[in-house]
C-alpha cells in the first residue's frame, strides 16, 4: 500500500508540475512587467528543480509519471487564450495564474489526503510544490 500510494502521489505531483510550467509558458510572452516576468521565471526554475527530484523518485519506482489531464489542459489553454485575447494586461495574467495556483493547491491537498500511505519523501515533495503555488499566488496579488 505504501508503494502504491507513493507512486500515485508522485504521479499527481508530476502532472501538477507540468501543468504549472505550461501555464507559465502560455502567458509569458504577454507579460509587461519585468518584476512579474522575474517572478514567473523564478517559479518555473523552482518547479524545474523540484521536477528533477521527482523524476529521480519516479525512476526509482520504474514509473513514467503522469501528464496533466488532457481535458484540464485544454480548458486551461482555452481560458487563457480567450482572456488574453480580450485583455492581455498583467492584471489578466495575475488573475489567470492565481486561479491556476488555487486549483493546484486544492488538488495537491486532496491527493495528500487521499494517498495517506505515501512515504514521507513523496509527501514532502507534494508539500513543497504546494508552497511554491502559494508563493506564486501571493506574488501575483499586487497585479490583481
Buried (B, 14 or more C-beta within 10 A) or exposed (E): EEEEBBBBBBBBBBBBBBBBBBBBEBBBEBBEBEEBEEBBEBBBEBBEEBBEBBBEBBEEBEBEBBEBEEEEBEEBEEBBEEBBEEEBBBEBBBBBBBBBBEBBBEBBEEBBEEBEEBBEEBBEBBBBBBEBBBBBBEBBEEBE
